[in-house]
Amino acid sequence: MYYNFILDRCFLDIKKLMLHKTAIVTFMFIVLLLSWFAGQMAVDEKEIAFPVMIETSTTCQTTATANQNQLIVFTPSKYVAQLLTKNLCDDKVVAKQYGSVIGYWGYRTVDSLEFVGKGIADLILAKNNIMEAFRAETTYNYQPVVGFSDYTAFFISSKEKPLITKQYFLDKKIGLLDYPTSRSGHILPKQTFKQLGLNIAQLKITYASSHNELRELLANGQVDLIASFWRENDSKRFSKNYITPISSNVAGTRWYLKMQHNNTDLLCAVQSHLLSMSKEQSFQYYQDVEPYWQCNNYPVTFIGES
C-alpha cells in the first residue's frame, strides 16, 4: 500500500508539472501570437502611410472645373509632359471640352506600348512602327499631328570606329536596347548581325532599358560599342570619328491624337502648341518639326508629310 501511495503521488506531481508546463507554453504562444498581430498592424499602418516616391504624372485644371472629362497626354520626357500639360490647361478650346489635363511620362519603350496598346492616351509621342504594330490608327483612330525628321542609326564606340564585319563583332561586348520595337537600338543592329551570318547566341550582348543607359554602359567601359542614334551633346563624352552608320532615313517619332470624333478644333489647338513648343527644345532634332494638318482655313484638311 505504501508503494502504491508513493506511485500515485509521483503521478500526481508529474501531472501537475505537465499542466504547469503546458500553461507556460500556452502563455508563450499567446504572447508570440499577440506580438505577431501587433507587428502586422504596424506594418499595415506603415504601408498605408507610405509616400509615393516615384512621380510619373502631372495634373492641372482647366477653367471648366465642373467638367469631369480628362485629356490624357503621354511622352517620354518629363519636361515636355509638364510644359505641354500646363499649356493645354490654359487653352480655351481644351477648356470647352475638358475639365483637366493629365500628363504622363515614361522613359522606356514598354511605357509607350502600354499607353498605345490599350488606347489610354488621347495625345501621345510615339514611333510610327509601334503604332503600326498595334494597328492603333485603325483600332483607336490615332492620327498623326506633327512629326520629326528622319534620323540615322549608328554603332557607337568610345575607342575606335566600328567595322561592319563578322570578325569584328565576335570579340566585342555590345550594348543593345531590351525592346524589340526599337529600330536604332534593337531591330537594325540585329538585322546587321543576321546579314553577316552571326548567331546572336555567339555574341556578348548586354541589354539596357533606355538609350541613356546604353550611353552610361559605354562611358563606363562595360561595353565596347552600342547601337543608337547620335545626339548633339554626345560629343562631350564620345568622338564622332568613332561612329559607323547602320541605316539612314529611319522614320522619326510623331505626335498622335486619338480622333474618335472629327474634333478638328482640338486637333488644331494641339498642333499649334506642339509647333510652339518645338522652338523651345534644346536639341536641334526636336526643333525641326513638320505639321501634318492645314489649320489656317476651314475646312481643316490633312496635308501629310512633305
Stockholm file with secondary structure:
# STOCKHOLM 1.0

chainA/1-306         MYYNFILDRCFLDIKKLMLHKTAIVTFMFIVLLLSWFAGQMAVDEKEIAFPVMIETSTTCQTTATANQNQLIVFTPSKYVAQLLTKNLCDDKVVAKQYGSVIGYWGYRTVDSLEFVGKGIADLILAKNNIMEAFRAETTYNYQPVVGFSDYTAFFISSKEKPLITKQYFLDKKIGLLDYPTSRSGHILPKQTFKQLGLNIAQLKITYASSHNELRELLANGQVDLIASFWRENDSKRFSKNYITPISSNVAGTRWYLKMQHNNTDLLCAVQSHLLSMSKEQSFQYYQDVEPYWQCNNYPVTFIGES
#=GR chainA/1-306 SS CHHHHHHHHHHHHHHHHHHHHHHHHHHHHHHHHHHHHHHHHHHHHHHHHCCCCCCCEEEEECSCTTCCCEEEEEESCHHHHHHHHHHHHTCHHHHTTCSEEEEEECSSHHHHHHHHHTTCCSEEEEEHHHHHHTTHHHHSCEEEEEEECCEEEEEEESSSCCCCSHHHHHTCEEEEESCTTCIIIIIHHHHHHHHTTCCGGGSEEEEESSHHHHHHHHHTTSCSEEEEECCGGGGGTSCGGGEEEEEEEECCEEEEEECSSCCHHHHHHHHHHHHHHHTTCSSGGGGCEEECEECSSSSCEECCCC
#=GC SS_cons         CHHHHHHHHHHHHHHHHHHHHHHHHHHHHHHHHHHHHHHHHHHHHHHHHCCCCCCCEEEEECSCTTCCCEEEEEESCHHHHHHHHHHHHTCHHHHTTCSEEEEEECSSHHHHHHHHHTTCCSEEEEEHHHHHHTTHHHHSCEEEEEEECCEEEEEEESSSCCCCSHHHHHTCEEEEESCTTCIIIIIHHHHHHHHTTCCGGGSEEEEESSHHHHHHHHHTTSCSEEEEECCGGGGGTSCGGGEEEEEEEECCEEEEEECSSCCHHHHHHHHHHHHHHHTTCSSGGGGCEEECEECSSSSCEECCCC
//
